[in-house]
Amino acid sequence: MIYNNHLAMQMIRSRGKRPFTVNEILELHSVLTDGTLDSQADCGRLRTAEDNVVIYDRGSPPTLLHVPPPASQVRERLEALCAFANDKGEEEFLHPVVRAIAVHFQIGYDHPFVDGNGRTARALFYWSMMNSGYWLTEYLSISSVLKKHPGKYLKAYLHTESDGQDLSYFIAQQLEAIEGSIAAFHKYVAKKSEDDRRARALLRNATVGGISLNHRQRSLLANSLRDPDRAYTVASHQAAHSITYPTALNDLNNLLAAGLLQRIRVGKAHEYFPVVDLPARLK
């Protein structure tokens, strides 16, 4: 599911600003749910009456929470949602963030798919936001905020439905989630900036691990501290610094000999990884 979400965001980003269409939503759902549903045939298709989709809570016994509109209306409602998302035929201004939230709500309410509606709703929210120029939304983990308080998310749906479809409840809850994800993003950036500062301070000394480091090796080790799962090859190191193959090989092998990198064979080539306790060894 995580990998599918990554692919979906890549698809949304690569295609740029464009109108919503039913076919593209179906394609997006197919990407998001590939290999995650009980039946692969349910990926990228609208539900039918035979699917009998209803929403229960997880209590014991389960309580019926919501019956989506009939399956016969799903395509028509999805087409209407596309027109709304594309801002067609409206005279009054609607804030684009509110519009994106409304798109999110409607997918959850209509439940056009057998499964994967929540994932699709959140992806369409990102798509709508990016269409309106809010490109930074791609880096906000709204799902993680919702996961911490699932009850608020559910109640926002229920309050909206029980109070004459007053979307204010859901908008307020989603704005709170967006603010929370922005705060988490700022905290993440601050932490990464501090990690980078510490890494560069740590590597300021010319000699580490018994060898005299050049600027290329210090750069690689700084990257390794920030991203310990990243692999390096002679070719990637060569390309990153515009150096010859023997020079790149010598850089990596010296770090290997110093016990700062480990090497594994992948096919005909070697990949270099930072050792697990790299920060401790550098200190």
Disulfide bonds with the S-S distance in Angstrom:
none
